[in-house]
Amino acid sequence: MPIVIGAKPESHFQDPLGLLTDCHRRVEGFLSVLSKVANQAGGGALTQEQRAALETALRYFKEAAPKHTADEEQSLFPRLRAIDRPDLHEIIERVAALEKNHTEAEADHAEVDRLGREWLSADRLAENDALRLVQLLAKLSGHYQSHIAIEEREVFPAAAAALSKSQREAVGAEMAARRGLPPAP
């Protein structure tokens, strides 16, 4: 990934909430790539650049994005639920809705992946499939816009305030393990 002057450096496993936020930027970026390719090529023959972009974005959502969901659902959210404080009850309700969003997005991503793989294989998509792909990507873009806003404006700040340092470190260690990496020093 190119270096951007003035860009925030990537977070590390000692800052799992920062890593989750960084991942949101990747989700937004790869979704934008998919939308751009789908809108530009309209289901027609792909240029080499479009083909490479489509393959990379599909791979991201197939391989990396599920780890992000697991980071939240298996590591972060259970720890928030375990804290019995009245000021977190509304956040816990938000978390339940976010988990439902994850399930809904997963089905849409499966269809995007199927259509994208078909496009890569045949180098063309039927007109109705090309339209469906554009619609799915627009739906996912709207979904992620609101989903990410709730996580970054409400859930992550609440987690930063409520979780102890050792709990945050445990989340980071689990995130690293999911990726086959050693935990942060």
Secondary structure as GFF3:
##gff-version 3
##sequence-region A 1 185
A	DSSP	alpha_helix	16	41	.	.	.	ID=ss1
A	DSSP	alpha_helix	48	59	.	.	.	ID=ss2
A	DSSP	pi_helix	60	64	.	.	.	ID=ss3
A	DSSP	alpha_helix	65	70	.	.	.	ID=ss4
A	DSSP	pi_helix	71	76	.	.	.	ID=ss5
A	DSSP	alpha_helix	77	82	.	.	.	ID=ss6
A	DSSP	three_ten_helix	86	88	.	.	.	ID=ss7
A	DSSP	alpha_helix	89	122	.	.	.	ID=ss8
A	DSSP	alpha_helix	127	150	.	.	.	ID=ss9
A	DSSP	pi_helix	151	155	.	.	.	ID=ss10
A	DSSP	alpha_helix	156	162	.	.	.	ID=ss11
A	DSSP	alpha_helix	165	178	.	.	.	ID=ss12
###
